[in-house]
Amino acid sequence: MVHDWATRMQFSTVERTKFVTAASELGRNALVHGGGGVMVIAELQRDGRTGLRLEFQDQGPGIPDIERAMTDGFTTAKSMGLGLGGARRLANEFIIESQAGQGTKVTIIQWKRR
């Protein structure tokens, strides 16, 4: 779905690949750590720029220490621990909100190059 939107909006191959990779990681996190969730996708127009926004939201246990979770190498799933930090590096904008016991919401935005 993300790939289809980015293709339709004529993102470059590099922009599209980076954003789809970030989306895949965040979707996996919502499933594995949040027990599932929803993703909302929207096209943006701001200051003459075109972008794509994804919001991932789950109702899982939340992230008690966001700063630590964003650190490369930190993992609670016996993985490489590059997911959240990697997603942040792959997207132009990255916002994470989490409350213990109430879930996590991650928003990423990719702006199309002019």
C-alpha positions in Angstrom: 0.0 0.0 0.0 2.7 2.5 0.9 4.7 1.6 -2.2 1.6 2.1 -4.3 0.9 5.5 -2.9 4.5 6.6 -3.2 4.7 5.4 -6.8 1.4 7.1 -7.7 2.8 10.4 -6.2 5.9 9.9 -8.3 8.5 9.7 -5.5 11.9 8.8 -6.7 13.1 5.2 -6.4 15.4 6.1 -3.5 12.7 8.1 -1.6 10.2 5.4 -2.1 12.5 2.6 -1.0 13.5 4.4 2.2 9.9 5.2 3.1 8.6 1.7 2.4 11.5 0.3 4.5 10.6 2.6 7.4 6.9 1.7 7.1 7.7 -2.0 7.1 9.7 -1.7 10.3 7.1 0.4 12.1 4.3 -1.9 11.0 6.3 -4.9 12.3 6.9 -3.1 15.6 3.2 -2.4 16.0 2.4 -6.1 15.4 5.2 -7.6 17.5 5.4 -5.1 20.4 1.9 -3.6 20.3 -0.1 -6.7 19.6 -1.4 -5.1 16.3 -2.7 -1.7 15.5 -3.7 0.6 12.7 -1.9 2.6 10.0 -3.3 5.7 8.5 -1.9 7.1 5.3 -2.4 10.6 3.9 -1.1 12.8 1.2 0.2 16.2 2.3 0.6 19.6 0.7 2.6 22.1 2.7 4.4 25.2 1.6 4.3 24.1 -2.0 5.7 20.6 -1.2 4.1 17.2 -1.6 4.5 14.6 1.0 3.2 11.3 2.4 2.3 10.8 6.1 2.0 7.5 7.9 0.6 7.1 11.4 1.1 3.8 13.2 -0.9 3.4 16.4 -1.2 0.4 18.7 -2.8 -0.2 22.1 0.1 -2.2 23.5 2.1 -1.8 26.7 3.8 1.4 25.5 7.5 2.3 25.6 8.7 3.2 29.0 11.9 4.9 27.9 11.6 6.3 24.4 15.2 7.8 24.3 16.6 4.4 25.2 14.4 2.6 22.7 15.7 4.9 20.0 19.3 4.0 20.7 20.9 1.7 18.1 21.5 -1.7 19.6 18.7 -1.5 22.2 16.2 -4.4 21.7 13.4 -6.1 23.6 12.9 -8.7 20.9 16.3 -10.3 20.5 16.9 -8.4 17.2 19.7 -6.1 16.0 18.0 -3.2 17.7 18.0 -0.9 14.7 14.3 -0.5 14.1 13.1 2.7 15.6 16.4 4.6 15.0 16.6 3.2 11.5 13.0 4.3 10.7 13.8 7.8 12.1 16.9 8.0 9.8 14.9 6.9 6.7 12.1 9.4 7.0 12.2 13.2 6.7 10.1 13.7 9.8 9.6 11.3 12.7 7.4 11.8 15.8 6.9 9.2 18.5 4.5 9.3 21.4 4.0 6.6 24.0 2.3 6.1 27.3 2.9 3.1 29.5 -0.2 0.9 29.3 -1.8 3.0 26.6 0.2 2.2 23.5 2.4 4.0 21.0 1.9 6.3 18.1 4.6 6.9 15.5 4.2 9.4 12.7 6.6 9.6 9.8 6.6 12.0 6.8 8.4 11.8 3.6 8.6 14.9 1.4 9.0 14.6 -2.3 12.1 16.3 -3.7 11.3 19.2 -5.9 
